Amino acid sequence: MVLLKYDVEENELTMLKEVYQSVGWMMKHDERIIKKVFNASTHQVFAVKDHKIIGFARALSDGVFNAAIYDVVVHKNYQRSGIAKILLEDIIDQLEDVSCIQLIATTGNEPFYEKIGFKKLKTGMAIYKNPQLAEEYLESHNP
């Protein structure tokens, strides 16, 4: 059984790092950076099983008009068991008063988000300062 919680303790940052690493996110995801991004997030939810964090999602929002969902991540050993859907639905519920919720899916996960109800944007744009991310996520990349 998976339980949800809404804050993370300092001593649990290593668990978050392990979740990131399990899906191959090694760059810059150390405890200091993880603490910084979760402290800056306005909404977050953590999936816990056997007293261990096995997944999470976070978002930033102005509370009225816009929100962006980031890092819907489930440990590789627990994927395909409905946990990401639970996390995403919880974050969407937390953002119920916001008129627009956006996210950028990791490559290959777009069908999952479409099943939840997300649609492609006609006017979505981004600047990626990291050339590798620009190559992966931008339609036309001119370095």
N, C-alpha and C positions, 0 to 999 in steps of 0.2 A: 504494500500500500504506500502510495506517495502522498506526503503532506506538503502543503504550501506554507511558506513563511515570507515575510516582507522586509526583513532587514538582515544584515550580515554582521557577524562579530569579527573583530580583528583576527582572532585565531582561526577563522574559517576562510581567510583569503587564500590559503594554500589549496583548499578544496576547489575554489573557483579556478585557480591556476591549473589544477589537474584536469578540470572539465575542458578548459580551453585547449590544453595540450593534447587531450584525447582525440580532438577533432583536427589536430594539425596546426593550431594557431600558436606558433612559437614566438613570433616576432613581438617584442615589446610587452608581452603580457606577463610581467612580473607582479609581485604583490603590491608594490608601490603604485604602479600604473592601474592595476585592477581597483585598488582602493580609490584612486582619483576618479576613475570613470563612474564607479557606482555612487560615490559621494556627489558627483555632479548630476546624476540621473534624478529625474523627478518622480519616476515610477519604477518599481522593480518587484520581481517575484522570484522565489527560489523553490525548486523542487527538492524535497528531502526524503531519503529512504534509508532506513537503519541508521539514523543520526548523521548521515553524510549527504552533503549537497551534490546532487547528480545532474542538475540543470538549472537554467535561469533565463530570464528575459529582462530587459530594461528599456526605458523610454525617456525621452526628454519632451516636455510640453510647456506651452504658455498657459495651459489650463482652460483656454477658451476656443481658440481657432485651430491651432496646429499642434501636432505631435509627431515624433519620429521614433519608431521602434528600432532598437539595436540589439544585437547579440542574443537572439533566441538560440541558445546552445544547450544541447543535451549530451552528456557523456556518451561516448561511442558504444559502451556496453549496455546502454539503456535506450538506444534509439529504436525507432519503429515500434514503440510500445504505447504511443499516445501522449507521452509527456510533453513534447513540444506543443501539441495542440492545446493541452491544458494550460500551459504557461502563456501561450499566445492569447487564448480566450480570456484568461484572467487579466492580462495587460489591457486588452481591448475593453473589458468591463471597467477597469480603472479609469479609462479614458472616455467614458460614455458621454461626457459633456462637451467633448472636443469635436469640431465639425470636420476636420481632416486628419486622418492618421496615415502616415507614410512609412515605408520601410524600404531598405535595399536588401534584396535577397542575395545570399551567397550563390555563386554559380551552380546551377543544377537543382536548386531548391525552389525555383519559381512555381512549379506545379503544386507543391505543398501549400504555398501561400495563396494561390488561386483557389484552392479548395476551401480555404477559410473565408474567401470573399475579396481578397485584394485584386485589383485590376492594374494593368500597365498605365502609366501616365502619358498623356499626349505632350506635356510640356516639361516633364522632369529633366533637370539638368544638374550637373555636379562639376566640381573642380577636384581632381585628385592630385595631390602634390607628390605622392609616391608613384613613380613610373610603372611599377609592376601592377599596382591597383588600377591605375589609369588604363593600362593595356587590357586588364580583365573586365572592367566595368563600363568603360566609355564606348559608345558606338563608333565614334571616329576618334582615333588617338593620334595626335601629331605632337611628338615630343619637342 
